[in-house]
Amino acid sequence: MATGTEPPATEPARARGGVRGATRAAIAAPHLRTDRWWLAPAATTAGLLAFVVYSTWRAFADSDYYAAPYVSPFYSPCLAERCRPMHAGPNWEVFGGWWGISPAIIILVFPLGFRLTCYYYRKAYYRGFWASPPACAVAEPHRTYTGETRFPLVLQNLHRYFFYAAVVVAGILTYDTALAFRDEHYAWGHMGLGTLVFLANIVLIWAYTLSCHSCRHIVGGKLKHFSRHPVRYRMWQFVGRLNARHMLLAWASLVSVALADLYVWLVASGAFDDPRFF
């Protein structure tokens, strides 16, 4: 019995794929949405592009990333011999003098890998840059779909391992935040506007890191009876509440880490004096 949704008889079956496949309803319109569905992917693309441009510039600048007692989160820990000396700071000359480009490139691969493989960011840039799909109930332009089963998208499965690296990086940034309670002469018991910037950043960094789906699985996965594991159950509940705000925390922490770097750059370049509270 004809239903009115059969594929046109003139279109070869082998030429169809994706949402135009033989098993899908033959709807000529690309979508039936009447709202401005394109605003969300467009805003996402603009926001991600802005961060990529800014962070790339700062990562390769190799300058103005330290103004005692603040070190840019893009350059911490500094793992090359060419790093600026930071009194009691994260100076670990692992790579020696042979490393000839910005030391930020060494460390940024870990938080970058964590965010690139993050479940939310995957959704964000799949929709924003690849239109796969552009939005809910909107047909994507691709004729085939292989998911994340082929290179390079199969590397998304490394997310859980990038999570471990992200925890280490967050721990180092926590140490940097503690160092921000010094003055420019490295005396403890002081606080400036930069200290508040670093405090806000590290809170958001930890909130985003712990809201990760991999973290939720680590603390509460593979358990058959929560009643037998009350501590892990409480941890799972806490992470679950953060996970419900994963998208918000992803954007908030992305903005905060850029603002923390911007603040250090302004102070280090002499464009701005760090106001001291005490």
C-alpha positions, -999 to 999 in steps of 0.1 A, spaced: 0 0 0 14 34 -9 20 57 20 34 88 1 68 84 17 84 60 -7 117 71 -24 111 84 -59 113 55 -84 136 75 -107 164 79 -81 189 50 -81 189 32 -47 227 31 -46 230 69 -50 211 75 -18 227 75 16 224 90 51 191 106 57 182 100 20 186 62 25 160 38 13 149 30 49 141 67 56 110 87 49 113 105 15 107 141 27 119 166 1 124 195 25 157 194 44 138 200 76 104 210 89 116 234 117 102 269 116 125 284 143 159 300 139 177 267 145 209 279 129 216 305 156 230 279 181 255 262 157 265 296 144 271 310 178 290 279 188 312 281 157 320 318 164 328 312 200 351 282 193 368 301 164 375 331 187 391 309 213 412 290 187 425 322 172 433 338 206 449 307 221 469 299 190 483 335 190 492 333 227 506 298 225 531 308 198 538 342 212 563 328 237 563 361 256 545 379 285 533 348 302 548 354 336 543 384 359 552 375 395 534 359 411 511 350 382 519 325 354 496 320 324 477 287 325 487 283 288 523 280 299 520 260 331 539 239 338 568 252 318 588 222 306 616 237 285 649 253 295 639 284 276 611 292 301 613 323 322 625 317 357 595 315 381 605 316 418 590 284 434 569 281 403 562 253 378 597 253 361 606 218 351 633 217 325 623 183 311 630 192 275 663 210 279 677 236 256 670 218 223 633 228 224 633 259 201 597 270 200 571 281 225 570 259 256 532 263 257 530 238 228 543 210 250 516 213 277 486 225 258 483 192 240 468 177 271 440 201 279 434 205 242 431 167 238 407 166 268 384 192 253 386 179 217 374 145 228 349 158 254 314 146 247 299 181 247 326 196 225 323 168 201 286 177 197 295 214 195 321 212 167 304 183 148 274 206 145 292 239 141 320 229 117 308 197 100 271 201 101 268 165 113 240 172 119 235 210 120 208 207 146 181 184 158 156 173 131 177 190 104 191 168 77 229 167 74 245 172 40 267 141 42 256 111 21 272 85 44 276 81 82 304 60 98 302 75 133 335 74 152 346 40 138 373 53 114 404 74 117 407 101 129 374 100 149 382 67 164 407 85 185 378 100 204 380 69 225 411 83 241 390 107 261 392 87 294 430 89 292 430 126 285 408 129 316 437 116 337 461 141 322 435 169 327 434 161 364 471 165 366 470 198 348 442 210 370 463 201 400 493 221 387 470 251 381 457 247 417 493 251 428 497 282 406 466 296 422 481 291 457 512 309 445 490 339 435 486 347 472 521 362 471 532 396 460 557 405 433 585 400 457 573 364 465 562 373 500 532 353 512 500 366 527 491 390 499 462 392 474 456 411 442 429 412 415 448 385 397 444 362 427 406 365 423 409 359 385 430 327 392 406 316 420 376 319 396 394 301 369 406 271 390 371 266 404 356 265 369 385 243 356 379 217 384 341 219 380 344 212 343 369 185 347 349 167 374 317 170 354 332 149 326 313 118 317 344 97 321 348 109 357 312 100 364 319 64 351 351 62 372 334 71 405 302 52 399 307 27 371 308 -11 373 288 -11 405 258 -34 408 247 -22 442 251 14 452 239 4 487 272 -15 492 293 15 482 279 45 499 310 67 495 312 61 457 274 66 455 277 100 471 306 109 448 286 97 418 257 119 428 280 149 432 296 143 398 261 137 383 249 171 395 280 187 378 274 166 347 239 181 343 257 214 338 285 201 316 278 224 287 277 255 309 309 245 327 326 237 294 320 273 281 326 290 314 359 273 320 369 280 283 363 317 289 379 318 323 412 302 312 414 327 283 407 356 307 433 343 331 459 342 303 448 377 291 452 391 326 487 378 329 496 391 294 483 426 303 503 427 335 534 412 320 534 435 290 530 466 313 496 475 299 480 471 333 491 472 369 478 444 392 457 461 419 468 448 453 442 444 481 467 437 508 
